[in-house]
Amino acid sequence: MTKRLPVGLQSLLIQLIALALAVLAVRAASAFLPFDFALWQLAVVQGGLAAVLSLAWRQPRWWIPLHAAFLPAALAAARL
């Protein structure tokens, strides 16, 4: 039997890994595209990657939309 990390710690790792991958993806895309990405676009990319990682990590299904919406919602709340 393998021991899994608590779901909260899994979610934190997923969010951080997705953020790092999103930054790398946006930087790579910026080299080929004639425009810069806005912060909200980075947040949407990060949310999508976090949702995919959550699915790959086999978290409960209800975590997928939470991961997808977390950083975009935090960014929207910060702008209020």
Gaussian input, Z-matrix of N, CA and C with variables (Angstrom, degrees):
# hf/3-21g

backbone

0 1
 N
 C     1     B1
 C     2     B2     1     A1
 N     3     B3     2     A2     1     D1
 C     4     B4     3     A3     2     D2
 C     5     B5     4     A4     3     D3
 N     6     B6     5     A5     4     D4
 C     7     B7     6     A6     5     D5
 C     8     B8     7     A7     6     D6
 N     9     B9     8     A8     7     D7
 C    10    B10     9     A9     8     D8
 C    11    B11    10    A10     9     D9
 N    12    B12    11    A11    10    D10
 C    13    B13    12    A12    11    D11
 C    14    B14    13    A13    12    D12
 N    15    B15    14    A14    13    D13
 C    16    B16    15    A15    14    D14
 C    17    B17    16    A16    15    D15
 N    18    B18    17    A17    16    D16
 C    19    B19    18    A18    17    D17
 C    20    B20    19    A19    18    D18
 N    21    B21    20    A20    19    D19
 C    22    B22    21    A21    20    D20
 C    23    B23    22    A22    21    D21
 N    24    B24    23    A23    22    D22
 C    25    B25    24    A24    23    D23
 C    26    B26    25    A25    24    D24
 N    27    B27    26    A26    25    D25
 C    28    B28    27    A27    26    D26
 C    29    B29    28    A28    27    D27
 N    30    B30    29    A29    28    D28
 C    31    B31    30    A30    29    D29
 C    32    B32    31    A31    30    D30
 N    33    B33    32    A32    31    D31
 C    34    B34    33    A33    32    D32
 C    35    B35    34    A34    33    D33
 N    36    B36    35    A35    34    D34
 C    37    B37    36    A36    35    D35
 C    38    B38    37    A37    36    D36
 N    39    B39    38    A38    37    D37
 C    40    B40    39    A39    38    D38
 C    41    B41    40    A40    39    D39
 N    42    B42    41    A41    40    D40
 C    43    B43    42    A42    41    D41
 C    44    B44    43    A43    42    D42
 N    45    B45    44    A44    43    D43
 C    46    B46    45    A45    44    D44
 C    47    B47    46    A46    45    D45
 N    48    B48    47    A47    46    D46
 C    49    B49    48    A48    47    D47
 C    50    B50    49    A49    48    D48
 N    51    B51    50    A50    49    D49
 C    52    B52    51    A51    50    D50
 C    53    B53    52    A52    51    D51
 N    54    B54    53    A53    52    D52
 C    55    B55    54    A54    53    D53
 C    56    B56    55    A55    54    D54
 N    57    B57    56    A56    55    D55
 C    58    B58    57    A57    56    D56
 C    59    B59    58    A58    57    D57
 N    60    B60    59    A59    58    D58
 C    61    B61    60    A60    59    D59
 C    62    B62    61    A61    60    D60
 N    63    B63    62    A62    61    D61
 C    64    B64    63    A63    62    D62
 C    65    B65    64    A64    63    D63
 N    66    B66    65    A65    64    D64
 C    67    B67    66    A66    65    D65
 C    68    B68    67    A67    66    D66
 N    69    B69    68    A68    67    D67
 C    70    B70    69    A69    68    D68
 C    71    B71    70    A70    69    D69
 N    72    B72    71    A71    70    D70
 C    73    B73    72    A72    71    D71
 C    74    B74    73    A73    72    D72
 N    75    B75    74    A74    73    D73
 C    76    B76    75    A75    74    D74
 C    77    B77    76    A76    75    D75
 N    78    B78    77    A77    76    D76
 C    79    B79    78    A78    77    D77
 C    80    B80    79    A79    78    D78
 N    81    B81    80    A80    79    D79
 C    82    B82    81    A81    80    D80
 C    83    B83    82    A82    81    D81
 N    84    B84    83    A83    82    D82
 C    85    B85    84    A84    83    D83
 C    86    B86    85    A85    84    D84
 N    87    B87    86    A86    85    D85
 C    88    B88    87    A87    86    D86
 C    89    B89    88    A88    87    D87
 N    90    B90    89    A89    88    D88
 C    91    B91    90    A90    89    D89
 C    92    B92    91    A91    90    D90
 N    93    B93    92    A92    91    D91
 C    94    B94    93    A93    92    D92
 C    95    B95    94    A94    93    D93
 N    96    B96    95    A95    94    D94
 C    97    B97    96    A96    95    D95
 C    98    B98    97    A97    96    D96
 N    99    B99    98    A98    97    D97
 C   100   B100    99    A99    98    D98
 C   101   B101   100   A100    99    D99
 N   102   B102   101   A101   100   D100
 C   103   B103   102   A102   101   D101
 C   104   B104   103   A103   102   D102
 N   105   B105   104   A104   103   D103
 C   106   B106   105   A105   104   D104
 C   107   B107   106   A106   105   D105
 N   108   B108   107   A107   106   D106
 C   109   B109   108   A108   107   D107
 C   110   B110   109   A109   108   D108
 N   111   B111   110   A110   109   D109
 C   112   B112   111   A111   110   D110
 C   113   B113   112   A112   111   D111
 N   114   B114   113   A113   112   D112
 C   115   B115   114   A114   113   D113
 C   116   B116   115   A115   114   D114
 N   117   B117   116   A116   115   D115
 C   118   B118   117   A117   116   D116
 C   119   B119   118   A118   117   D117
 N   120   B120   119   A119   118   D118
 C   121   B121   120   A120   119   D119
 C   122   B122   121   A121   120   D120
 N   123   B123   122   A122   121   D121
 C   124   B124   123   A123   122   D122
 C   125   B125   124   A124   123   D123
 N   126   B126   125   A125   124   D124
 C   127   B127   126   A126   125   D125
 C   128   B128   127   A127   126   D126
 N   129   B129   128   A128   127   D127
 C   130   B130   129   A129   128   D128
 C   131   B131   130   A130   129   D129
 N   132   B132   131   A131   130   D130
 C   133   B133   132   A132   131   D131
 C   134   B134   133   A133   132   D132
 N   135   B135   134   A134   133   D133
 C   136   B136   135   A135   134   D134
 C   137   B137   136   A136   135   D135
 N   138   B138   137   A137   136   D136
 C   139   B139   138   A138   137   D137
 C   140   B140   139   A139   138   D138
 N   141   B141   140   A140   139   D139
 C   142   B142   141   A141   140   D140
 C   143   B143   142   A142   141   D141
 N   144   B144   143   A143   142   D142
 C   145   B145   144   A144   143   D143
 C   146   B146   145   A145   144   D144
 N   147   B147   146   A146   145   D145
 C   148   B148   147   A147   146   D146
 C   149   B149   148   A148   147   D147
 N   150   B150   149   A149   148   D148
 C   151   B151   150   A150   149   D149
 C   152   B152   151   A151   150   D150
 N   153   B153   152   A152   151   D151
 C   154   B154   153   A153   152   D152
 C   155   B155   154   A154   153   D153
 N   156   B156   155   A155   154   D154
 C   157   B157   156   A156   155   D155
 C   158   B158   157   A157   156   D156
 N   159   B159   158   A158   157   D157
 C   160   B160   159   A159   158   D158
 C   161   B161   160   A160   159   D159
 N   162   B162   161   A161   160   D160
 C   163   B163   162   A162   161   D161
 C   164   B164   163   A163   162   D162
 N   165   B165   164   A164   163   D163
 C   166   B166   165   A165   164   D164
 C   167   B167   166   A166   165   D165
 N   168   B168   167   A167   166   D166
 C   169   B169   168   A168   167   D167
 C   170   B170   169   A169   168   D168
 N   171   B171   170   A170   169   D169
 C   172   B172   171   A171   170   D170
 C   173   B173   172   A172   171   D171
 N   174   B174   173   A173   172   D172
 C   175   B175   174   A174   173   D173
 C   176   B176   175   A175   174   D174
 N   177   B177   176   A176   175   D175
 C   178   B178   177   A177   176   D176
 C   179   B179   178   A178   177   D177
 N   180   B180   179   A179   178   D178
 C   181   B181   180   A180   179   D179
 C   182   B182   181   A181   180   D180
 N   183   B183   182   A182   181   D181
 C   184   B184   183   A183   182   D182
 C   185   B185   184   A184   183   D183
 N   186   B186   185   A185   184   D184
 C   187   B187   186   A186   185   D185
 C   188   B188   187   A187   186   D186
 N   189   B189   188   A188   187   D187
 C   190   B190   189   A189   188   D188
 C   191   B191   190   A190   189   D189
 N   192   B192   191   A191   190   D190
 C   193   B193   192   A192   191   D191
 C   194   B194   193   A193   192   D192
 N   195   B195   194   A194   193   D193
 C   196   B196   195   A195   194   D194
 C   197   B197   196   A196   195   D195
 N   198   B198   197   A197   196   D196
 C   199   B199   198   A198   197   D197
 C   200   B200   199   A199   198   D198
 N   201   B201   200   A200   199   D199
 C   202   B202   201   A201   200   D200
 C   203   B203   202   A202   201   D201
 N   204   B204   203   A203   202   D202
 C   205   B205   204   A204   203   D203
 C   206   B206   205   A205   204   D204
 N   207   B207   206   A206   205   D205
 C   208   B208   207   A207   206   D206
 C   209   B209   208   A208   207   D207
 N   210   B210   209   A209   208   D208
 C   211   B211   210   A210   209   D209
 C   212   B212   211   A211   210   D210
 N   213   B213   212   A212   211   D211
 C   214   B214   213   A213   212   D212
 C   215   B215   214   A214   213   D213
 N   216   B216   215   A215   214   D214
 C   217   B217   216   A216   215   D215
 C   218   B218   217   A217   216   D216
 N   219   B219   218   A218   217   D217
 C   220   B220   219   A219   218   D218
 C   221   B221   220   A220   219   D219
 N   222   B222   221   A221   220   D220
 C   223   B223   222   A222   221   D221
 C   224   B224   223   A223   222   D222
 N   225   B225   224   A224   223   D223
 C   226   B226   225   A225   224   D224
 C   227   B227   226   A226   225   D225
 N   228   B228   227   A227   226   D226
 C   229   B229   228   A228   227   D227
 C   230   B230   229   A229   228   D228
 N   231   B231   230   A230   229   D229
 C   232   B232   231   A231   230   D230
 C   233   B233   232   A232   231   D231
 N   234   B234   233   A233   232   D232
 C   235   B235   234   A234   233   D233
 C   236   B236   235   A235   234   D234
 N   237   B237   236   A236   235   D235
 C   238   B238   237   A237   236   D236
 C   239   B239   238   A238   237   D237

   B1=1.4510
   B2=1.5287
   B3=1.3058
   B4=1.4580
   B5=1.5202
   B6=1.2973
   B7=1.4527
   B8=1.5196
   B9=1.3359
   B10=1.4638
   B11=1.5140
   B12=1.3136
   B13=1.4583
   B14=1.5209
   B15=1.3285
   B16=1.4710
   B17=1.5326
   B18=1.3230
   B19=1.4645
   B20=1.5243
   B21=1.3191
   B22=1.4637
   B23=1.5173
   B24=1.3194
   B25=1.4649
   B26=1.5247
   B27=1.3205
   B28=1.4658
   B29=1.5225
   B30=1.3271
   B31=1.4640
   B32=1.5167
   B33=1.3185
   B34=1.4590
   B35=1.5245
   B36=1.3221
   B37=1.4686
   B38=1.5222
   B39=1.3197
   B40=1.4617
   B41=1.5175
   B42=1.3271
   B43=1.4624
   B44=1.5260
   B45=1.3176
   B46=1.4692
   B47=1.5247
   B48=1.3336
   B49=1.4642
   B50=1.5203
   B51=1.3266
   B52=1.4661
   B53=1.5226
   B54=1.3283
   B55=1.4670
   B56=1.5338
   B57=1.3190
   B58=1.4692
   B59=1.5320
   B60=1.3187
   B61=1.4633
   B62=1.5275
   B63=1.3283
   B64=1.4715
   B65=1.5151
   B66=1.3204
   B67=1.4633
   B68=1.5231
   B69=1.3254
   B70=1.4692
   B71=1.5234
   B72=1.3398
   B73=1.4658
   B74=1.5214
   B75=1.3300
   B76=1.4663
   B77=1.5216
   B78=1.3164
   B79=1.4787
   B80=1.5243
   B81=1.3145
   B82=1.4681
   B83=1.5243
   B84=1.3184
   B85=1.4645
   B86=1.5230
   B87=1.3250
   B88=1.4667
   B89=1.5237
   B90=1.3149
   B91=1.4636
   B92=1.5268
   B93=1.3348
   B94=1.4550
   B95=1.5266
   B96=1.3154
   B97=1.4592
   B98=1.5211
   B99=1.3180
   B100=1.4687
   B101=1.5329
   B102=1.3203
   B103=1.4645
   B104=1.5185
   B105=1.3242
   B106=1.4588
   B107=1.5199
   B108=1.2965
   B109=1.4507
   B110=1.5163
   B111=1.3288
   B112=1.4548
   B113=1.5287
   B114=1.3214
   B115=1.4577
   B116=1.5346
   B117=1.3223
   B118=1.4617
   B119=1.5303
   B120=1.3379
   B121=1.4578
   B122=1.5288
   B123=1.3266
   B124=1.4645
   B125=1.5259
   B126=1.3346
   B127=1.4602
   B128=1.5305
   B129=1.3113
   B130=1.4751
   B131=1.5270
   B132=1.3196
   B133=1.4733
   B134=1.5290
   B135=1.3330
   B136=1.4627
   B137=1.5231
   B138=1.3152
   B139=1.4598
   B140=1.5192
   B141=1.3162
   B142=1.4623
   B143=1.5197
   B144=1.3231
   B145=1.4639
   B146=1.5239
   B147=1.3192
   B148=1.4657
   B149=1.5268
   B150=1.3206
   B151=1.4675
   B152=1.5260
   B153=1.3189
   B154=1.4691
   B155=1.5283
   B156=1.3305
   B157=1.4629
   B158=1.5249
   B159=1.3218
   B160=1.4592
   B161=1.5223
   B162=1.3127
   B163=1.4630
   B164=1.5327
   B165=1.3320
   B166=1.4603
   B167=1.5294
   B168=1.3354
   B169=1.4595
   B170=1.5284
   B171=1.3268
   B172=1.4678
   B173=1.5225
   B174=1.3343
   B175=1.4532
   B176=1.5232
   B177=1.3422
   B178=1.4728
   B179=1.5222
   B180=1.3206
   B181=1.4800
   B182=1.5165
   B183=1.3252
   B184=1.4554
   B185=1.5209
   B186=1.3307
   B187=1.4604
   B188=1.5313
   B189=1.3116
   B190=1.4662
   B191=1.5276
   B192=1.3410
   B193=1.4667
   B194=1.5301
   B195=1.3293
   B196=1.4649
   B197=1.5256
   B198=1.3198
   B199=1.4677
   B200=1.5261
   B201=1.3237
   B202=1.4680
   B203=1.5206
   B204=1.3099
   B205=1.4707
   B206=1.5188
   B207=1.3172
   B208=1.4616
   B209=1.5251
   B210=1.3187
   B211=1.4729
   B212=1.5251
   B213=1.3383
   B214=1.4681
   B215=1.5270
   B216=1.3357
   B217=1.4708
   B218=1.5236
   B219=1.3227
   B220=1.4679
   B221=1.5267
   B222=1.3176
   B223=1.4607
   B224=1.5206
   B225=1.3232
   B226=1.4628
   B227=1.5296
   B228=1.3234
   B229=1.4761
   B230=1.5157
   B231=1.3093
   B232=1.4599
   B233=1.5233
   B234=1.3121
   B235=1.4668
   B236=1.5141
   B237=1.3210
   B238=1.4720
   B239=1.5222
   A1=108.85
   A2=115.97
   A3=119.80
   A4=109.74
   A5=114.50
   A6=119.86
   A7=108.88
   A8=116.20
   A9=121.75
   A10=109.89
   A11=114.85
   A12=120.33
   A13=109.42
   A14=117.55
   A15=118.84
   A16=110.39
   A17=116.48
   A18=121.53
   A19=111.37
   A20=117.75
   A21=120.20
   A22=112.28
   A23=116.91
   A24=120.94
   A25=110.85
   A26=116.88
   A27=120.39
   A28=110.19
   A29=115.72
   A30=120.82
   A31=111.49
   A32=117.21
   A33=120.70
   A34=110.61
   A35=116.90
   A36=120.68
   A37=111.41
   A38=116.61
   A39=120.75
   A40=110.32
   A41=117.54
   A42=120.88
   A43=111.52
   A44=117.69
   A45=121.01
   A46=112.06
   A47=116.88
   A48=120.44
   A49=110.09
   A50=116.54
   A51=120.56
   A52=110.87
   A53=117.38
   A54=119.94
   A55=110.77
   A56=116.35
   A57=119.66
   A58=110.79
   A59=117.37
   A60=120.56
   A61=111.83
   A62=116.79
   A63=120.53
   A64=110.95
   A65=117.17
   A66=120.04
   A67=110.33
   A68=116.50
   A69=119.79
   A70=111.51
   A71=117.19
   A72=120.97
   A73=111.12
   A74=116.87
   A75=120.10
   A76=110.77
   A77=116.64
   A78=119.21
   A79=110.97
   A80=116.97
   A81=120.26
   A82=110.33
   A83=117.46
   A84=120.83
   A85=111.15
   A86=117.02
   A87=120.51
   A88=112.47
   A89=116.79
   A90=120.38
   A91=111.12
   A92=117.14
   A93=120.81
   A94=113.80
   A95=117.30
   A96=121.08
   A97=110.75
   A98=118.06
   A99=120.74
   A100=114.02
   A101=118.44
   A102=120.34
   A103=109.79
   A104=116.05
   A105=121.57
   A106=109.74
   A107=115.90
   A108=121.32
   A109=110.02
   A110=116.37
   A111=121.65
   A112=108.86
   A113=115.35
   A114=120.53
   A115=111.38
   A116=117.49
   A117=119.70
   A118=111.00
   A119=117.20
   A120=119.91
   A121=110.72
   A122=116.39
   A123=120.29
   A124=109.89
   A125=117.00
   A126=121.02
   A127=111.34
   A128=117.05
   A129=120.40
   A130=110.44
   A131=117.21
   A132=120.67
   A133=109.73
   A134=116.52
   A135=120.66
   A136=110.91
   A137=117.17
   A138=120.36
   A139=112.30
   A140=116.21
   A141=119.65
   A142=112.27
   A143=115.61
   A144=118.96
   A145=111.60
   A146=117.26
   A147=120.59
   A148=110.68
   A149=117.23
   A150=120.31
   A151=110.75
   A152=116.79
   A153=120.56
   A154=110.72
   A155=116.72
   A156=119.65
   A157=111.63
   A158=116.76
   A159=120.64
   A160=110.73
   A161=115.65
   A162=120.60
   A163=110.36
   A164=116.36
   A165=120.51
   A166=112.00
   A167=116.29
   A168=121.51
   A169=111.17
   A170=116.04
   A171=124.12
   A172=112.47
   A173=114.81
   A174=118.67
   A175=108.44
   A176=117.20
   A177=118.43
   A178=110.91
   A179=116.90
   A180=122.19
   A181=113.66
   A182=117.99
   A183=119.33
   A184=112.67
   A185=118.57
   A186=121.46
   A187=111.95
   A188=118.11
   A189=121.37
   A190=112.02
   A191=120.34
   A192=118.26
   A193=112.97
   A194=117.32
   A195=119.48
   A196=110.81
   A197=116.21
   A198=120.18
   A199=111.32
   A200=116.04
   A201=119.82
   A202=111.69
   A203=117.32
   A204=120.71
   A205=114.17
   A206=119.20
   A207=120.32
   A208=113.52
   A209=118.88
   A210=120.26
   A211=112.13
   A212=120.86
   A213=118.31
   A214=112.59
   A215=117.62
   A216=119.95
   A217=111.16
   A218=117.21
   A219=120.01
   A220=110.66
   A221=116.88
   A222=120.97
   A223=110.45
   A224=117.91
   A225=121.70
   A226=110.98
   A227=116.94
   A228=120.37
   A229=110.91
   A230=117.40
   A231=120.53
   A232=112.11
   A233=116.34
   A234=120.36
   A235=113.53
   A236=118.23
   A237=121.03
   A238=112.03
   D1=127.48
   D2=179.59
   D3=-90.12
   D4=145.53
   D5=-179.73
   D6=-94.92
   D7=128.78
   D8=-179.15
   D9=-101.57
   D10=153.51
   D11=173.95
   D12=-69.97
   D13=154.11
   D14=174.06
   D15=-58.86
   D16=150.67
   D17=-174.96
   D18=-59.38
   D19=-37.06
   D20=178.74
   D21=-62.71
   D22=-41.89
   D23=178.18
   D24=-70.48
   D25=-38.00
   D26=174.65
   D27=-57.94
   D28=-45.26
   D29=-177.61
   D30=-64.73
   D31=-40.43
   D32=177.14
   D33=-61.85
   D34=-45.46
   D35=178.45
   D36=-62.41
   D37=-41.75
   D38=179.14
   D39=-61.49
   D40=-45.48
   D41=179.82
   D42=-62.61
   D43=-42.98
   D44=-179.01
   D45=-68.71
   D46=-42.13
   D47=177.80
   D48=-63.98
   D49=-42.95
   D50=179.40
   D51=-63.92
   D52=-37.85
   D53=178.18
   D54=-64.31
   D55=-44.74
   D56=178.73
   D57=-62.28
   D58=-43.73
   D59=178.78
   D60=-65.77
   D61=-37.56
   D62=179.33
   D63=-65.95
   D64=-42.04
   D65=177.84
   D66=-62.02
   D67=-44.09
   D68=178.06
   D69=-62.95
   D70=-41.82
   D71=-178.99
   D72=-66.07
   D73=-42.31
   D74=-179.37
   D75=-68.09
   D76=-39.23
   D77=177.04
   D78=-64.37
   D79=-41.65
   D80=179.38
   D81=-65.74
   D82=-41.56
   D83=179.99
   D84=-68.31
   D85=-34.49
   D86=179.64
   D87=-63.91
   D88=-25.49
   D89=178.79
   D90=-69.00
   D91=-25.56
   D92=-176.36
   D93=-106.24
   D94=-16.28
   D95=-176.78
   D96=-103.76
   D97=148.09
   D98=-174.92
   D99=-83.84
   D100=13.26
   D101=-179.88
   D102=-137.25
   D103=161.47
   D104=176.74
   D105=-92.70
   D106=151.36
   D107=177.66
   D108=-84.19
   D109=141.80
   D110=174.62
   D111=-81.53
   D112=161.98
   D113=-178.89
   D114=-61.78
   D115=-37.02
   D116=-179.86
   D117=-66.56
   D118=-30.96
   D119=177.78
   D120=-69.25
   D121=-38.86
   D122=175.11
   D123=-62.02
   D124=-40.59
   D125=179.80
   D126=-64.06
   D127=-38.96
   D128=179.02
   D129=-67.60
   D130=-41.98
   D131=177.13
   D132=-61.95
   D133=-44.32
   D134=179.11
   D135=-61.62
   D136=-41.59
   D137=179.12
   D138=-62.51
   D139=-42.03
   D140=177.70
   D141=-64.04
   D142=-43.33
   D143=178.24
   D144=-65.55
   D145=-39.04
   D146=178.60
   D147=-64.38
   D148=-38.48
   D149=177.93
   D150=-64.23
   D151=-42.98
   D152=178.95
   D153=-65.26
   D154=-41.91
   D155=178.18
   D156=-64.96
   D157=-36.93
   D158=177.14
   D159=-62.30
   D160=-41.18
   D161=177.47
   D162=-65.11
   D163=-43.80
   D164=179.82
   D165=-66.89
   D166=-31.63
   D167=-179.20
   D168=-79.48
   D169=-4.80
   D170=179.80
   D171=61.03
   D172=42.24
   D173=172.56
   D174=-75.39
   D175=162.76
   D176=175.98
   D177=-54.88
   D178=144.80
   D179=-174.38
   D180=-56.27
   D181=-31.48
   D182=-177.06
   D183=-71.74
   D184=-10.93
   D185=176.10
   D186=-77.80
   D187=-23.49
   D188=-175.37
   D189=-59.11
   D190=-52.15
   D191=177.78
   D192=-66.51
   D193=-28.82
   D194=176.53
   D195=-63.72
   D196=-44.27
   D197=177.60
   D198=-64.52
   D199=-41.40
   D200=-178.44
   D201=-64.04
   D202=-34.64
   D203=-174.10
   D204=-96.62
   D205=-10.82
   D206=-170.21
   D207=-60.76
   D208=-60.07
   D209=-176.47
   D210=-68.32
   D211=-41.38
   D212=174.56
   D213=-59.82
   D214=-38.97
   D215=178.78
   D216=-68.79
   D217=-39.48
   D218=177.76
   D219=-64.04
   D220=-39.36
   D221=178.03
   D222=-65.85
   D223=-43.32
   D224=178.25
   D225=-63.58
   D226=-40.81
   D227=178.58
   D228=-65.53
   D229=-36.59
   D230=179.59
   D231=-67.35
   D232=-28.43
   D233=179.91
   D234=-80.44
   D235=-13.31
   D236=179.46
   D237=-73.68

